[in-house]
Amino acid sequence: MIQILTAILIFIVSYIFWVVYKNRNSGTSKVNLPPGSFGWPFLGESLALLRAGWDGVPERFVHERIKKHGSPLVFKTSLLGDRVAVLCGPAGNKFLFGNENKLVAAWWPFPVRKLFGKCLITIRGDEAKWMRKMLLSYLGPDAFASHYAATMDVVTRSHIETHWRGKEEVNVYQTVKLYTFELACRLFLSLEEPNHIAKLGFLFNIFLKGVIELPIDFPGTRFNRSKKAAASIRTELMMLIEARRVALEEGNASSSQDLLSHLLTSSDESGRYLTEWEIANNILLLLFAGHDTSTCSITLIMKRLGEHPNVYDKVLNEQLEISKTKAAGEMLKWKDIQKMKYTWNVVSEVMRLTSPVTGAFREALVDFEYAGYTIPKGWKLYWCAASTHKDEGNFDDVAQFDPSRFEGTGPSPYTYVPFGGGPRMCLGKEFSRLEVLVFIHNIVTNFKWDLLIPDEKIEYDPMATPQKGLPVRLHSRQV
């Protein structure tokens, strides 16, 4: 009975959206639109996009349509309820990154906007510039150079002693998730109580599954569960925010203590402060970004190091050279991170082959011409890192794992875009880089490992994750 009612509801919703789309776009039939297909009413080609990710080949969605429609630069489609022009390859990336706030502006599908609320990724214009500047003062390279490396090293060593030392087998993805979330909670919120972190982590795992999902909102759907989890996370964050505000007023906390204090005490040039709700939304965003993308990256790096012993040995040698310069018990410093050049080349090649995030969206602010076609105002635009990184025209032996690609000047401009580009380049790029390198330093200097499922499938749901979480057998390097 439930299945029948669900089918009827989906049919009704699809029909309504079909009528809306038909009426809304009746005036564009004479416009020279890019080639392509809008697919099914409401659903569009969303299932094909999602299925490509589930199959572990997100680039397939773009590559198949380029071949089918004979248009290597742009094609039209419909994704997650919106009409979309997909701009392909380095030319598309350059155009979108270079025309931010001119011809295009940041945009995310309804599920993202609904779940995150008003925050950095869902606002535009001067407000977005101010918020980005405020966050960069906490998350930029200058901030990390001061003390974050040592703090990350402390948390990483403690995590390894607790969750890795003495274990014969470890599920990498599940274990690294504990690390990245604990680290984000500590650096952003000064939250260290294990049960509280575990509660938030449980809610985040539910929340993540609905971020890139069809916005079907009734009990039992992923989107509905994700929405409820987001509400619960905000409730927890609002209590932390209120407690910190009181602590700041009473002189029991400092403005430089962590991201939460920074957001509570920072204002724009006119003296405007973020509301508590806006602070909660931005912390939700940064906990999400700091938790999930780094978890995926570290897991995939460990997979590649397990598959390529020669690469592991080179990474290990570089990290041991750094260790030799440290006194017993001395923490890593920013200058040590700068020496990890080969290790970062390995990380970069891992992100090329398996981008943690496959791409992002923009919205057309005006009608404009691209590659001889008209993109109407209000249409959405999508760029896909995964398809650019897996294009044979951009990389030789595109499927080969080869960290040497990043030596010297590295790849050609706009062919390697794991963090996006332009004014909307990923705010957490330096945070992620530091977090990943500190972890790799500690894990390779302590362990070597064997993959228990050598050819484990990678699936995107919505981020790149080994299907079974990458179980490994550990071998301690300490005698």
C-alpha positions as CSV (number, residue, x, y, z in Angstrom):
1,M,0.0,0.0,0.0
2,I,2.8,2.4,0.9
3,Q,4.6,1.7,-2.4
4,I,1.4,2.5,-4.3
5,L,0.8,5.8,-2.5
6,T,4.4,6.7,-3.0
7,A,4.1,6.1,-6.8
8,I,0.9,8.1,-7.0
9,L,2.6,11.0,-5.1
10,I,5.6,11.0,-7.3
11,F,3.4,11.0,-10.4
12,I,1.4,14.0,-9.1
13,V,4.5,15.9,-8.2
14,S,6.1,15.1,-11.6
15,Y,3.0,16.2,-13.5
16,I,2.8,19.5,-11.6
17,F,6.4,20.3,-12.3
18,W,5.9,19.3,-16.0
19,V,3.1,21.8,-16.3
20,V,5.2,24.5,-14.6
21,Y,8.2,23.8,-16.8
22,K,6.1,23.8,-19.9
23,N,4.6,27.2,-19.1
24,R,7.8,28.7,-17.8
25,N,9.8,27.8,-20.9
26,S,7.2,28.2,-23.6
27,G,8.9,31.4,-24.7
28,T,12.3,29.9,-25.2
29,S,11.5,27.6,-28.1
30,K,12.9,30.0,-30.6
31,V,16.1,30.7,-28.7
32,N,19.3,29.0,-30.0
33,L,19.7,26.7,-27.0
34,P,22.6,24.2,-26.6
35,P,21.9,20.7,-27.9
36,G,20.8,18.1,-25.3
37,S,17.7,16.6,-23.6
38,F,15.6,17.7,-20.7
39,G,14.7,14.1,-19.9
40,W,11.7,13.2,-17.9
41,P,9.3,15.8,-16.3
42,F,10.6,16.9,-12.9
43,L,13.2,14.1,-12.7
44,G,15.0,15.4,-15.9
45,E,18.3,13.4,-16.2
46,S,18.9,13.5,-12.4
47,L,18.8,9.7,-12.1
48,A,21.5,9.3,-14.8
49,L,23.7,11.8,-13.0
50,L,23.2,10.0,-9.6
51,R,23.6,6.6,-11.2
52,A,26.9,7.5,-12.7
53,G,28.1,8.5,-9.2
54,W,26.8,5.3,-7.7
55,D,28.7,3.3,-10.3
56,G,31.9,5.2,-9.4
57,V,32.2,7.0,-12.8
58,P,30.7,10.4,-12.3
59,E,32.5,11.7,-15.5
60,R,30.3,9.3,-17.5
61,F,27.3,11.6,-17.4
62,V,29.2,14.4,-19.1
63,H,31.3,12.3,-21.5
64,E,28.3,10.3,-22.8
65,R,26.3,13.5,-23.5
66,I,29.2,15.2,-25.2
67,K,29.4,12.2,-27.5
68,K,25.7,11.8,-28.0
69,H,25.0,15.5,-28.8
70,G,28.2,16.2,-30.6
71,S,28.9,19.3,-28.5
72,P,32.2,19.2,-26.6
73,L,31.8,22.6,-25.0
74,V,28.2,22.8,-23.7
75,F,25.0,20.8,-23.6
76,K,21.6,21.3,-22.0
77,T,19.9,19.0,-19.5
78,S,17.6,19.1,-16.4
79,L,18.9,18.2,-13.0
80,L,17.2,18.1,-9.6
81,G,14.3,20.1,-10.8
82,D,16.1,22.8,-12.8
83,R,17.1,23.4,-16.4
84,V,20.9,23.3,-16.7
85,A,23.6,24.1,-19.2
86,V,26.7,22.0,-18.6
87,L,29.8,23.9,-19.5
88,C,32.6,21.3,-20.3
89,G,36.3,21.2,-19.9
90,P,38.9,24.0,-19.2
91,A,37.1,26.5,-21.4
92,G,33.9,26.1,-19.4
93,N,35.8,26.3,-16.1
94,K,37.6,29.4,-17.2
95,F,34.4,31.1,-18.4
96,L,32.5,30.4,-15.2
97,F,35.3,31.2,-12.7
98,G,36.1,34.4,-14.6
99,N,32.5,35.7,-14.8
100,E,31.4,35.3,-11.2
101,N,29.1,38.2,-10.2
102,K,29.2,39.4,-13.8
103,L,27.3,36.9,-16.0
104,V,26.9,34.2,-13.4
105,A,26.5,33.8,-9.6
106,A,26.8,31.0,-7.2
107,W,23.8,28.7,-7.0
108,W,23.0,25.4,-5.5
109,P,20.0,23.1,-6.0
110,F,17.0,23.3,-3.7
111,P,18.1,20.5,-1.3
112,V,21.4,22.3,-0.6
113,R,19.7,25.7,-0.1
114,K,17.0,24.2,2.2
115,L,19.4,22.2,4.3
116,F,22.1,24.8,4.8
117,G,20.0,27.9,5.0
118,K,21.5,31.4,4.7
119,C,25.3,30.9,4.7
120,L,28.4,31.5,2.6
121,I,27.5,29.2,-0.3
122,T,23.8,30.4,-0.5
123,I,24.3,34.2,-0.6
124,R,25.8,36.5,-3.2
125,G,27.1,40.0,-3.8
126,D,28.7,42.3,-1.1
127,E,27.3,40.2,1.7
128,A,29.0,37.1,0.4
129,K,32.3,39.0,-0.1
130,W,32.2,40.3,3.6
131,M,31.4,36.8,4.9
132,R,34.1,35.2,2.9
133,K,36.7,37.8,4.0
134,M,35.7,37.2,7.6
135,L,36.0,33.5,7.4
136,L,39.3,33.7,5.5
137,S,40.8,35.6,8.4
138,Y,40.3,32.4,10.4
139,L,40.8,29.8,7.6
140,G,43.4,31.4,5.4
141,P,47.2,30.5,5.2
142,D,48.2,33.3,7.6
143,A,46.1,31.8,10.3
144,F,47.4,28.3,9.8
145,A,51.0,29.5,9.9
146,S,50.6,30.6,13.5
147,H,49.5,27.6,15.5
148,Y,47.1,25.2,13.7
149,A,49.7,22.7,12.5
150,A,50.7,21.9,16.1
151,T,47.1,21.6,17.2
152,M,46.3,19.3,14.4
153,D,49.4,17.2,15.2
154,V,48.3,16.9,18.8
155,V,44.8,15.7,17.8
156,T,46.2,13.4,15.1
157,R,48.7,11.7,17.4
158,S,46.0,11.2,20.1
159,H,43.6,9.7,17.5
160,I,46.2,7.3,16.2
161,E,47.0,6.1,19.7
162,T,43.4,5.5,20.5
163,H,42.0,4.1,17.3
164,W,44.9,2.6,15.3
165,R,47.6,1.5,17.7
166,G,47.3,-2.2,18.6
167,K,44.7,-2.9,16.0
168,E,45.2,-5.6,13.4
169,E,42.4,-4.4,11.1
170,V,40.8,-1.0,10.7
171,N,38.0,0.3,8.5
172,V,39.7,3.4,7.2
173,Y,36.7,5.5,6.2
174,Q,34.8,4.9,9.4
175,T,37.8,5.6,11.6
176,V,39.0,8.7,9.7
177,K,35.5,10.1,10.0
178,L,36.0,10.1,13.8
179,Y,39.3,12.0,13.4
180,T,38.1,14.7,10.9
181,F,34.9,15.4,12.8
182,E,36.7,15.6,16.2
183,L,39.3,17.9,14.7
184,A,36.7,20.2,13.2
185,C,34.7,20.3,16.5
186,R,37.9,21.2,18.4
187,L,39.2,23.9,16.1
188,F,35.8,25.5,15.2
189,L,33.9,25.0,18.5
190,S,36.5,24.1,21.2
191,L,34.3,21.0,21.7
192,E,36.2,18.0,23.1
193,E,33.5,16.0,25.1
194,P,33.5,12.6,23.3
195,N,29.7,11.9,23.8
196,H,28.7,15.3,22.4
197,I,31.0,14.9,19.4
198,A,29.6,11.4,18.8
199,K,26.1,12.7,18.9
200,L,26.8,15.4,16.4
201,G,28.7,13.0,14.2
202,F,25.8,10.6,14.1
203,L,23.5,13.4,13.0
204,F,26.0,14.5,10.3
205,N,26.0,11.0,8.7
206,I,22.3,11.2,8.2
207,F,22.5,14.9,7.1
208,L,25.1,14.1,4.4
209,K,22.9,11.6,2.5
210,G,20.3,14.2,1.6
211,V,22.5,17.1,0.4
212,I,22.5,16.0,-3.2
213,E,19.2,14.2,-3.5
214,L,15.8,14.6,-5.2
215,P,13.8,17.0,-2.9
216,I,11.0,14.5,-2.2
217,D,10.0,15.6,1.3
218,F,7.9,13.0,3.1
219,P,8.7,10.6,6.0
220,G,11.2,7.9,5.1
221,T,12.9,9.7,2.2
222,R,16.6,10.7,2.4
223,F,15.8,14.3,2.0
224,N,13.3,14.3,4.9
225,R,15.7,12.5,7.2
226,S,18.4,14.9,6.3
227,K,16.2,17.9,7.0
228,K,15.4,16.6,10.4
229,A,19.0,15.9,11.2
230,A,20.0,19.4,10.1
231,A,17.4,20.8,12.5
232,S,18.8,18.7,15.3
233,I,22.3,19.9,14.6
234,R,21.2,23.5,14.6
235,T,19.6,23.0,17.9
236,E,22.9,21.7,19.4
237,L,24.8,24.6,17.7
238,M,22.4,27.2,19.0
239,M,23.0,26.0,22.6
240,L,26.7,26.2,22.1
241,I,26.5,29.7,20.5
242,E,24.4,31.0,23.4
243,A,26.7,29.5,26.0
244,R,29.7,31.1,24.2
245,R,28.1,34.5,24.0
246,V,27.6,34.5,27.8
247,A,31.2,33.3,28.3
248,L,32.5,36.2,26.1
249,E,30.4,38.7,28.0
250,E,31.6,37.4,31.4
251,G,35.3,37.3,30.2
252,N,35.5,33.5,30.4
253,A,36.3,33.1,26.7
254,S,38.4,35.1,24.2
255,S,37.6,36.4,20.7
256,S,40.5,34.4,19.2
257,Q,39.6,31.2,20.9
258,D,38.1,29.5,17.9
259,L,35.9,30.0,14.9
260,L,32.8,30.4,17.0
261,S,34.2,33.2,19.1
262,H,35.6,34.8,15.9
263,L,32.1,34.8,14.3
264,L,30.4,36.2,17.4
265,T,32.8,39.1,17.7
266,S,33.4,40.1,14.1
267,S,31.4,42.7,12.2
268,D,31.4,44.4,8.8
269,E,32.4,48.0,8.1
270,S,29.0,49.3,9.2
271,G,29.1,47.4,12.5
272,R,26.7,44.6,11.5
273,Y,27.2,41.3,13.2
274,L,26.0,37.9,12.1
275,T,22.8,36.6,13.7
276,E,23.0,33.5,15.8
277,W,21.1,31.7,13.1
278,E,23.6,32.8,10.5
279,I,26.5,31.7,12.7
280,A,24.8,28.3,13.2
281,N,24.4,27.9,9.4
282,N,28.0,28.8,8.6
283,I,29.3,26.4,11.3
284,L,27.1,23.7,9.9
285,L,28.6,24.4,6.5
286,L,32.2,24.3,7.7
287,L,31.7,21.2,9.9
288,F,30.2,19.5,6.8
289,A,33.1,20.7,4.6
290,G,35.9,20.0,7.1
291,H,34.4,16.6,8.0
292,D,33.3,14.9,4.8
293,T,35.6,16.1,2.0
294,S,38.8,15.5,4.1
295,T,37.5,12.1,5.2
296,C,37.1,11.0,1.6
297,S,40.4,12.4,0.6
298,I,42.4,10.7,3.4
299,T,40.6,7.4,2.7
300,L,41.4,7.5,-1.0
301,I,45.0,8.5,-0.4
302,M,45.5,5.5,1.9
303,K,43.9,3.3,-0.8
304,R,46.4,4.5,-3.5
305,L,49.3,4.2,-1.1
306,G,48.2,0.6,-0.4
307,E,48.0,-0.1,-4.2
308,H,51.4,1.5,-5.0
309,P,54.2,0.4,-2.6
310,N,56.8,2.4,-4.5
311,V,54.8,5.6,-4.0
312,Y,54.3,4.8,-0.3
313,D,58.1,4.4,0.1
314,K,58.7,7.8,-1.4
315,V,56.1,9.4,0.8
316,L,57.6,7.6,3.8
317,N,61.1,8.8,3.0
318,E,60.0,12.4,2.7
319,Q,58.2,12.2,6.0
320,L,61.1,10.5,7.8
321,E,63.4,13.3,6.6
322,I,61.1,15.8,8.3
323,S,60.9,13.7,11.5
324,K,64.7,13.7,11.7
325,T,64.7,17.4,12.2
326,K,62.3,17.2,15.1
327,A,63.2,16.8,18.8
328,A,61.5,13.9,20.6
329,G,57.8,14.8,21.1
330,E,58.1,18.1,19.1
331,M,55.0,18.9,17.1
332,L,54.8,19.7,13.4
333,K,55.1,23.3,12.4
334,W,54.0,25.2,9.3
335,K,57.5,25.1,7.9
336,D,57.4,21.3,8.1
337,I,54.2,21.2,6.0
338,Q,55.9,23.3,3.3
339,K,58.5,20.6,2.9
340,M,55.9,17.9,2.0
341,K,56.1,18.6,-1.7
342,Y,56.1,15.0,-3.0
343,T,53.4,14.0,-0.6
344,W,51.2,16.9,-1.8
345,N,51.8,15.7,-5.4
346,V,50.4,12.3,-4.4
347,V,47.4,13.9,-2.8
348,S,46.8,16.0,-5.9
349,E,46.9,13.0,-8.2
350,V,44.5,11.2,-5.9
351,M,42.1,14.1,-6.1
352,R,42.5,14.2,-9.9
353,L,41.5,10.6,-10.3
354,T,38.8,10.6,-7.6
355,S,37.6,14.2,-7.0
356,P,36.0,14.3,-3.5
357,V,33.4,16.7,-4.9
358,T,32.4,16.2,-8.6
359,G,31.5,19.8,-9.4
360,A,29.3,22.7,-8.6
361,F,26.5,25.0,-9.9
362,R,26.1,28.6,-11.0
363,E,23.0,30.7,-12.2
364,A,22.9,32.9,-15.3
365,L,22.3,36.5,-14.2
366,V,21.5,37.7,-17.7
367,D,21.1,36.1,-21.2
368,F,24.5,35.5,-22.7
369,E,26.1,33.7,-25.6
370,Y,28.5,30.8,-25.1
371,A,30.1,28.6,-27.8
372,G,27.5,30.0,-30.3
373,Y,24.5,29.2,-28.1
374,T,22.2,31.3,-25.9
375,I,22.1,30.6,-22.2
376,P,18.9,32.2,-20.9
377,K,18.8,34.3,-17.7
378,G,17.8,32.2,-14.8
379,W,19.2,28.9,-16.2
380,K,21.5,27.0,-14.0
381,L,25.1,26.1,-15.1
382,Y,27.1,23.1,-14.0
383,W,30.8,22.5,-14.2
384,C,32.2,19.0,-13.5
385,A,35.7,18.5,-12.1
386,A,35.5,14.8,-12.5
387,S,34.9,14.9,-16.3
388,T,37.7,17.5,-16.8
389,H,40.2,15.5,-14.7
390,K,39.4,12.3,-16.7
391,D,39.5,13.9,-20.2
392,E,42.3,12.4,-22.4
393,G,42.7,15.8,-24.0
394,N,43.8,17.3,-20.7
395,F,46.1,14.5,-19.3
396,D,48.3,11.8,-20.9
397,D,47.5,8.3,-19.9
398,V,44.5,9.8,-18.1
399,A,43.7,6.6,-16.0
400,Q,47.2,6.1,-14.8
401,F,48.2,7.0,-11.3
402,D,51.2,9.3,-11.7
403,P,52.1,12.0,-9.1
404,S,54.9,13.3,-11.3
405,R,52.2,15.2,-13.3
406,F,52.3,17.8,-10.6
407,E,56.0,18.4,-10.7
408,G,57.3,21.7,-12.0
409,T,54.5,23.9,-13.4
410,G,52.0,21.1,-13.2
411,P,48.8,20.7,-15.3
412,S,47.6,23.3,-17.7
413,P,45.3,26.1,-16.3
414,Y,41.7,25.1,-15.6
415,T,42.4,21.4,-16.3
416,Y,42.8,20.6,-12.5
417,V,40.1,22.1,-10.4
418,P,39.3,20.0,-7.3
419,F,38.8,23.2,-5.3
420,G,37.0,25.2,-8.0
421,G,38.4,28.6,-9.0
422,G,37.8,32.3,-9.1
423,P,36.1,34.3,-6.3
424,R,34.3,31.1,-5.2
425,M,37.3,28.9,-4.8
426,C,36.9,26.5,-1.9
427,L,37.3,28.4,1.3
428,G,38.7,25.4,3.2
429,K,41.5,24.6,0.7
430,E,44.3,25.4,3.1
431,F,42.5,23.8,6.1
432,S,42.1,20.6,4.0
433,R,45.7,20.6,2.8
434,L,47.0,21.0,6.3
435,E,44.7,18.4,7.8
436,V,45.5,15.8,5.1
437,L,49.3,16.3,5.2
438,V,49.4,16.1,9.0
439,F,47.5,12.9,9.0
440,I,49.5,11.3,6.3
441,H,52.8,12.2,8.1
442,N,51.6,10.5,11.2
443,I,50.0,7.4,9.6
444,V,53.0,6.5,7.3
445,T,55.6,7.0,10.0
446,N,53.7,4.6,12.2
447,F,52.2,2.0,9.9
448,K,52.2,0.2,6.6
449,W,49.0,-1.5,5.5
450,D,47.5,-4.1,3.2
451,L,44.2,-3.6,1.5
452,L,41.8,-6.4,2.5
453,I,39.7,-5.7,-0.6
454,P,42.3,-4.9,-3.3
455,D,39.9,-3.8,-6.0
456,E,37.3,-2.2,-3.8
457,K,34.7,-0.1,-5.8
458,I,34.5,3.6,-5.3
459,E,31.0,5.1,-5.3
460,Y,29.8,8.7,-5.0
461,D,26.9,9.1,-2.6
462,P,27.3,12.0,-2.8
463,M,31.1,12.0,-2.2
464,A,33.8,9.5,-3.3
465,T,33.8,6.6,-0.8
466,P,35.1,3.0,-1.0
467,Q,32.0,0.8,-1.0
468,K,33.0,-1.2,2.1
469,G,34.9,1.7,3.8
470,L,38.4,0.5,2.9
471,P,39.2,-2.2,5.5
472,V,43.0,-2.6,5.9
473,R,45.4,-4.9,7.8
474,L,48.0,-2.8,9.8
475,H,51.6,-3.4,10.2
476,S,53.4,-1.3,12.8
477,R,56.6,0.3,11.8
478,Q,57.7,0.6,15.4
479,V,60.1,-2.1,16.6
